[in-house]
Amino acid sequence: MDAAVASELDPHLRVVDAHTHIFSPDVVRGRVAYVGRDLWFEHLYANPKALLISAEDLIASMDVAGIDQAVVCGFPWHDLGICREHNDHLAESCARSGGRLSWLGIVSPLSGPMAVREAERCFRLGAAGLGELNADAQRFDLREPARLAGVVDVCVAAARPLMLHTTEPVGHSYPGKGTATPDRVIAFLRAFPDLRIVAAHWGGGLPFYELMPEVAQLATKVVYDTAASTYLYRFQVFRTVLDVVGPERVLFGSDFPVLRQDRFLRRVRETPWRDRDEARAVLGGNARRVYGLTAFQGADR
Ligand SMILES: [Zn+2]
């Protein structure tokens, strides 16, 4: 089915952006102080042109783009204390959003029992999952999964997913690329067959290796989000990955403010969808299922 037809047929499609990042006013206004407190934050945000946005900025962008709901992440702080502050801010912002925003709790997974307790606290506060965990920012190694078991067990017990920053072993370099490549992700998957994983940024190319049966078998509980897609791949990646992994395992996500939501969504709507159900799944249904979101009941757009 032709893409333009799909969007015309479904003008009221309930879109979920499954990957965004927001910060508290403290961090937005006090960027310089946080640059001094976290190396990965310095790496990404020492440049004053790198955008830091608030919950209000996100909702304004969603209104422009015609996006009903978003899943918000904080930042993969190395210090558990800053993670905790960010989680409090995410919980409050989402509670105030009237159902528009859901959040993922962030923990620094090598912080031992304190990390486990913070993960449990996030779920008590209503987090939809944990993430975006980042091996480089938080200095853990996916090839040493036993050290991550405490936090993973909390997700499995709560039947909630873990979103992981993943990256390509090839191609251009960029700030934040890191080393969480498909080979390392596979070591992690092998250790935790019961964990639902959202592999951000198209899994660093893991879907392409799913053409190998043994990889596909390890990845059955993995779903992929499309965060920052335009910086990494041609738009053909949508059709190509959907053909390999099927319509249930791709979540539309922008990585806003990395990509502009309105422009990216407009272009993604033009994917040569197989049918209307595939478009509905990728643009919202899959995210609602994976993150256990209640459909937003606001006014029709
Ligand atoms: Zn991200």
Boltz pocket constraint, residues with backbone or C-beta under 6 A from the ligand:
constraints:
  - pocket:
      binder: B
      contacts: [[A, 19], [A, 20], [A, 21], [A, 73], [A, 132], [A, 200], [A, 227], [A, 255]]
      max_distance: 6.0
